[in-house]
Amino acid sequence: MKRIFIDQDKCEGCKNCSIACMQAHRERPGTVYDLDLGDPKNEARHTIIQSETGGYFPLFCRHCPEPECVIACMSGALQKDAGTGQVQYDEKRCGSCFMCVMSCPFGNIKPDWAHAKIVKCDFCKNDKEGPNCVKSCPQKAIHVEEAAV
């Protein structure tokens, strides 16, 4: 199973990963230059945390071996893909109860109040070249590796 990993020592908090994520998941096509960063519909699917020591740490969906979000999801909108090991979200099945948001031990699933759904990393599943956050990181702090399930 492939997962996103972070080298915290390399991350400078530039937020290129956030902008690349927002661009990849925006509703209307366009260039990054016309991306409205203040529009809640363009929210990044991860969080960047600043540590007490001043360093930065991008936090992505961990696609946990036994994901609490999937266990808590009453509608079946969140499922762990047996082939890839990734937690996938089916917006059409979502009941907007936000139990997954409350159950994620990493606080990584976010409610999207503008659409009454959730926002979580989908590993840029529609991009054959892999996650846009990885491609956009100038410090190469974000990378994809094969991980044990």
N, C-alpha and C positions, 0 to 999 in steps of 0.2 A: 504494500500500500504506500502510495506517495503522500508525503505531508510537507507542509511549509515549516521550515525551521528558521530561527533568528540567531544571528551572532550579535548579541547585545553590545559587545565592545565596539563593533563597527558602526552601529546605528547613531546617526547624528541628529535625528529628529527632523529631517528636512521635509517630511510628509509627501515626498514624491510618490510613495506607495499608496497613500490615501487618494491623491489626485488621479493616479492611474486607475485605481479601483472605481472611483466615482465616474470617470470617463468611460470605463468598460461597461458600467451598469446603468448609464443614463437612459432616460426614456426616449429622447429624441436624438437622432444622429447629429454629429457636429464635431468641431475640433475642440481640443482642450482649451483653446483661447476663448471660446464662448461658453464654457462650462460655468454655470452659476453655483459657486461654492456655498452660497447661503441658502440655496433651495433645499429644504428637507428631503425632497424626492431624490436628490443626488448624494445621499449619505454613503460614506465608505463602509465597507463590510468588515472592518476591523477597528481596533482602538489603539492609539499610541499613548502609552503611559510614561510620564516623566517620574523617574525615581527620586528619592530623597537626596541622593548624591549628585543629581543633575543629569544623569544619563537618561537615555530613552529606550523604550522597549515596545515594539509593535506586537500586539496580541491578536492572534488569529484563531479561528475555530480549531480546536485540537483534534476533532474527529475522534473522540475518545473511544477506547475499546468497548466500554459499556456506557454509552452516552446518556446522561441523566435527562437531557432534553428530549430524546426519543422516548424514554420511559414515561416522561411526564406528558407527552403529546397525546391528548385524548382523541384527536381527529385522524391521526395517522399522517399528518402533513410532514412530519419529520421521520425519515427512515434511514437506517444505515445500509448502504449499498454493500452487499456481500462480496461483490467483485472488486471494488475499489477500496472499501473500508471507509469511505467518506459519508458523512451525514448530509443527506440531500433534503431539500425543502420543496414541497409541492404547495405553492401558494393557493391553488384552487381548493385544496382540502382543508386549509387553515381556518379554524373557528375563531381566531383572534382572542383566545383566552389568555395568552402570554404566559402559560405555565412553563414553557420552555425557557423563557427569559428569566423567570424566577428560579428555575432549577439548575441553570448552567453554573457550575462551581467557579468558572472563570469570568463570569459576567460578560461573556462575549457575544451573546445573542441580544440584539437590540430591538425594541419595539419601534416600528415605523408608524407613528401616529397619523401621518398624512394619508396613509393607505390602509390602516387597520390590519397590518400584517407584521411580519418580522423581517429583520435584515441580518443576514449571516453570510459568512464566506461560502462561496459555492465553487471555489478552486477555479474560477473562470472557465466553467465547464464547456462553454461555447467557443473557447479559443484554443485551437489545436497547438499553439505554441506554449501553452501553460499560463499560469497566473500572471496578470499584468503587474502586480506589486513586485514580483520577483524581477521581471524584465526592466522595471523602472528604477530600481534601487542603485544609485550611483556608487555606493560604498560596498555593494554586494553583501549586505548584511542579511538579506532575505534570500533563502535558497530552498529548493525542493530536493528531498532525499527519500529514498526508500526507507520505510520504518516498519518495525515489527507490529503486528496487530494485537 
